[in-house]
Amino acid sequence: MNNKQLFSVIAGTGCYIPENIISGDSFLSSIFYENGAIIEKNITEIISKFSEITEIMERRYIDDVMLNSTIGAIAAQRAIYDAGIDKETIDHIIFCHNFGDIEKGSNRMDMLPALAVKVKQQLEINNPDCVAYDIIFGCPGWVQGSIQANYLIQSGDAKTVLVIGAETLSRIIDPHDRDSMIFSDGAGAVIFRAEESTEPTGIIAHKTSTYAGNWANLLVMGPSGNPTVTDGNTYLKMNGRKLYEFAVVNVPQVVKMAIDKSGISITDIKTVFIHQANGKMDNAIMKRLFKLYDMDTVPENLVPMTISWLGNSSVATIPTLLDLVRKGQVEGYAVKKGEYAIFTSVGAGMHINAFVYKF
């Protein structure tokens, strides 16, 4: 009797990290506004306090001639090479983003055709049965794209799914908003493949929640904080304090539901790939998660972090982090066969999601 089941396993990863390093000093000439008025604090003090709270010292911006679909295609090509597969065997391309392609200096979003279609074209994949589409899901987009890939694979509809997370936030931030120092550019991509197994492997459980009622407006598009800017452009706007409070309370509960659904213990988790949103916030989320299991301390070397030098690149943070860890580029971290990991994110919507993965 054949008791094998279909599971979604990671076959390859790739990322694109822009070469342009933007340090805190890059903001020394900035003029930040709050509630329509100039923030009178010393700019050095603002930058220093920001770095202390978020743990972000540097972020990355793409070159002027590049687009989100461009860097997504680069990450995808690297993931295909890492997986050692024929690109024509890819059944689905899922591109997770929020702002499409934005030309340098434009502030206008281009999502037609879908970025996944643009990537398919750039990769010169000719198979018409390779279906390409986008997911707009806030920062948790790549995690949700991976959950979608799992559905496709377990249904038998797909054997190979490419999930890309890429964003160029440098093109959509308000230069007069302190929060602009959080955001960054980057791309990560993962190949999921179907694997038959009698034992659970790959994605073994997941959970997604959308808290739209009272929280949908924590991340929105809005006008510049500088009231003299009247060009009609809108920018990414965030209620940082309330978002922090929301995430610290709610993310641990969603992660716990995914862990409990998987049937393993939290002590079995060896790595947590958490969205690189804010260093202080991510640490608080992990402490509260372990508190839910009546544990007072978070194990050491559980949570790899890249936010200090890569900033917050939205949907790209987790697949980029995964690629770096898999390839030994985050000191003190590695993935080993048989070990369990959690992937989790929170963002605009407000969406929270998580999946439990067995390497």
FILO-765879 format. One record per residue (C-alpha): x negated, y, z. Coordinates in steps of 0.001 Angstrom, whole numbers, padded with zeros to 6 digits, always signed. Example, Ala and Ser with C-alpha at 12.3 -4.5 7.8 and 13.67 -1.06 7.14 Angstrom:
FILO-765879
-012300-004500+007800;-013670-001060+007140;
end
This chain:
FILO-765879
+000000+000000+000000;-001401+003401-001040;-001068+005908+001838;-003123+008612+000166;-001790+012158+000136;-002720+015216-001908;-004729+017894-000114;-006174+021239-001196;-009940+021387-000710;-012474+024107-001413;-014615+023070-004380;-016534+026305-004953;-016887+029904-003828;-018327+033122-005196;-018391+036799-004324;-019453+040183-005619;-020958+042675-003180;-021498+046134-004705;-025047+047456-004567;-024098+051010-003549;-024589+051231+000224;-022597+054041+001835;-023950+054837+005292;-022361+057005+007965;-024583+059878+006863;-022719+059898+003538;-019801+061532+005405;-021769+064356+007037;-020348+066936+004632;-016774+065651+004987;-013964+067816+006342;-011335+065648+008051;-007777+066697+008800;-005184+065495+011289;-001532+066624+011247;-002398+069200+008598;-005181+070862+010615;-008951+070531+010392;-010442+068314+013095;-012778+070695+014891;-015032+068056+016462;-018646+067869+015354;-018837+065625+012256;-021773+063653+013698;-019692+062933+016795;-016740+061799+014637;-018926+059418+012636;-020619+058040+015751;-017316+057435+017554;-015879+055788+014457;-018802+053346+014240;-018521+052563+017954;-014828+051655+017641;-014905+049760+014336;-018501+048409+014380;-018828+049640+010779;-022256+051109+010041;-022186+050730+006250;-019723+050022+003482;-020072+049273-000252;-018700+051127-003293;-018658+049877-006877;-020422+051619-009754;-018427+054275-011593;-017977+052159-014739;-016600+049087-012925;-013008+048126-012165;-011322+045782-009724;-010700+043217-012462;-014388+043443-013413;-015691+042515-009986;-012940+039922-009576;-014120+038245-012775;-017738+038232-011555;-016754+036565-008268;-014563+034093-010166;-017366+033161-012562;-019653+032484-009610;-017029+030308-007924;-016516+028302-011129;-020263+027775-011421;-020502+026787-007745;-017686+024247-008188;-019335+022813-011287;-016047+022630-013195;-014966+023314-016758;-013120+026653-016676;-010569+025258-019122;-009365+022823-016447;-008112+025624-014174;-004326+025362-013879;-003604+028651-012099;-005444+031924-011510;-004046+033902-008583;-005495+037413-008194;-004742+038990-004806;-005029+042783-004642;-002919+045845-003829;-003919+048678-006146;-004742+047125-009516;-007453+048732-011624;-008213+052380-010859;-010612+054352-013046;-013175+056498-011269;-011600+059894-010566;-008134+058826-011740;-006118+057747-008655;-003690+056026-011043;-003075+052289-010616;-003105+049993-013658;-001443+046591-013138;-000366+045881-016721;-001261+043274-017692;-001783+041516-014361;-005365+041535-013125;-005358+037725-013200;-004656+037946-016934;-007545+040378-017370;-009831+037973-015518;-008682+035062-017673;-009473+037145-020740;-012903+038196-019418;-013762+034594-018544;-012655+033586-022069;-010355+030823-020821;-008345+029754-023850;-006051+027119-022323;-002480+028564-022417;-001487+026187-019607;-003775+028138-017261;-001152+030414-015683;-002428+033789-014428;-000582+036098-012047;-001091+038504-009139;-000032+038590-005500;+000509+041929-003742;+000496+041088-000043;-001641+043646+001791;-004939+042581+003330;-003611+039018+003949;-003292+038546+000180;-006134+036079-000302;-004960+033915+002604;-001449+033913+001124;-002834+033130-002324;-004604+030129-000798;-001348+028993+000835;+000337+029364-002556;-002442+027286-004151;-001810+024622-001527;+001899+024522-002433;+001039+024142-006124;-001440+021347-005474;+000728+019426-003021;+003684+019631-005408;+001584+017972-008084;+001950+020998-010374;-001763+021836-010263;-005083+020121-009727;-007298+023198-009799;-006420+026729-008642;-008658+029796-008659;-007758+032316-005933;-009404+035746-006146;-009323+038528-003562;-010730+041846-004772;-010215+045508-004028;-011783+048872-004842;-010564+050952-001936;-013102+053698-002641;-010792+054734-005504;-007640+055140-003378;-008830+056642-000069;-008273+060229+001033;-011660+061926+001520;-010027+064178+004137;-008923+061238+006310;-011202+059757+008991;-009842+056322+008133;-011570+056586+004760;-014748+055500+006565;-013225+052072+007222;-012650+051060+003632;-014931+049404+001133;-015071+047581-002206;-015776+043925-002940;-014564+040655-004422;-014442+037013-003377;-013125+033943-005181;-012462+030327-004271;-011724+027226-006336;-009214+024882-004680;-008982+021350-006053;-006585+018499-005395;-008067+015616-003431;-006363+012352-002529;-007113+011172+000981;-005691+008891+003646;-006996+011310+006298;-006054+015006+006496;-008598+017268+004807;-008691+020775+003359;-005653+022908+004249;-003784+020919+006895;-001373+023540+008299;-000376+027143+007752;+001931+029873+009008;+003023+033225+007577;+005190+035937+009153;+006428+039331+007897;+007265+041956+010518;+008903+044503+008221;+011661+045875+010453;+009745+048101+012843;+006275+047883+011337;+006451+048272+007550;+005301+051905+007717;+002020+051278+009525;+000254+051154+006141;+001752+053234+003335;+000846+055550+000478;+000972+059246+001286;-000371+062707+000371;-003805+063972+001342;-004305+065125+004912;-005558+068392+003458;-002424+070547+002913;-004198+072584+000210;-004394+069495-002032;-001274+069739-004198;-002125+067523-007175;+000584+064984-006340;-001825+062113-005778;-001086+059648-003004;-003622+057793-000877;-003841+054824+001447;-002588+055946+004873;-002754+054010+008115;-001367+054459+011614;-004504+053048+013185;-003494+053096+016836;-000123+051387+016357;-001604+048922+013856;-004236+047959+016429;-001579+047392+019088;+000613+045412+016677;-002235+043167+015524;-003598+042382+018986;-000154+041285+020192;+001133+039439+017122;-001825+037902+015250;-002732+035503+018100;+000841+034195+018197;+000868+033405+014455;-002559+031754+014645;-001370+029669+017594;+001637+028489+015593;-000656+027330+012783;-002981+025515+015203;-000107+023847+017053;+001454+022824+013738;-001822+021160+012706;-001828+018948+015789;-005414+019769+016762;-006729+021571+019826;-008088+025096+019753;-011316+023626+021112;-011639+021678+017841;-011989+024938+015901;-015650+025611+015076;-015293+028731+012904;-012725+031515+012593;-012728+033389+009294;-010808+036489+010328;-010067+039506+008137;-012857+042031+008695;-010538+044881+009628;-012053+046486+012717;-014692+044873+014901;-013130+045906+018178;-009666+044800+017044;-010870+041402+015824;-012611+040776+019152;-009434+041703+021047;-007366+039360+018840;-009672+036441+019580;-009606+037087+023338;-005812+037177+023336;-005622+033989+021230;-007667+032039+023757;-005604+033560+026587;-002541+031931+025002;-004266+028612+025697;-005159+029686+029272;-008817+030138+028357;-010647+033237+029582;-013605+033251+027209;-014100+032926+023456;-016826+030402+022549;-020044+031874+021208;-020780+031696+017479;-017124+031128+016658;-016414+034253+014601;-018852+035318+011852;-018659+039051+011160;-019789+041104+008163;-017877+044309+008874;-020958+046164+010173;-022589+046175+006730;-019717+045489+004323;-016852+047463+005858;-013216+046546+005240;-012631+045492+001614;-009063+044315+002291;-008232+041042+000504;-011908+040486-000319;-013221+040238+003238;-012352+036593+003977;-013371+034954+000661;-016585+037008+000689;-017302+035934+004271;-016580+032302+003386;-018956+032398+000424;-021733+033960+002500;-021318+031417+005318;-021179+028457+002925;-024409+029633+001314;-026262+030236+004578;-026301+034026+004330;-024715+034794+007717;-027286+034042+010393;-026195+031430+012926;-023235+030154+010905;-022614+027228+008561;-019787+024917+007552;-020163+021199+008166;-018110+018326+006837;-015425+017234+009275;-015313+020539+011159;-012142+022612+011553;-011786+026316+010785;-009076+028958+010981;-008505+031542+008246;-006332+034480+009328;-005435+038014+008303;-003091+040901+009036;-002118+043883+006931;+000389+046015+005062;+003895+044675+005222;+003275+043989+008051;+002186+040475+007133;+000269+038016+009311;-000863+034625+008088;-003195+031791+008989;-004185+028346+007817;-006109+025554+009474;-008792+023983+007282;-010832+020800+007684;-014107+020841+005797;
end
